[in-house]
Amino acid sequence: ELLAHAIAVATEKEVDVINISIGTTTDSPALKEAINIALSKDIIVVAATSNAGIEEVIYPAAYDGVVKVLPVNKEGKYLYGTKEVEEGDSYIKTPGKDIVTTMVNKNKLYTTMDGTSIATSIASASIARVLYEYPAIDRATLLDKLYFQDMVDLRAVF
């Protein structure tokens, strides 16, 4: 499986954070094993929770230990497909609506994106930035500070 292989390569390279902005409704033993190996190496794995029209948390976000990302709009309301996240699940709310990207539209103007993929990228980059700023921080402490927070202003958390 290509995704499992990509995670294995990232793990071999000893990265700090793995961003997974894609997912599937199908469980995969190879994917789960790759995720578990990455987590055992103290790598933070961040994954999208769902896609439009899918109401359950998708894989690999459904695996234990993976940081689940919930996209929210400017008012902090969840976007589509996130209602199956249970109370007590570890997740990070991240902006996921009208995010300006480097993609261009037919008029060659920058365009916006919505959803879990863009929100997951923002969450992963934010976590990587905190790890850069605080290299000695324990991963569990970092995630405890971020879970259930709105990732709008990290300065309010650290």
Order of alpha helices (4+ residues) and beta strands (2+ residues): alpha-beta-alpha-beta-beta-beta-beta-beta-alpha-alpha
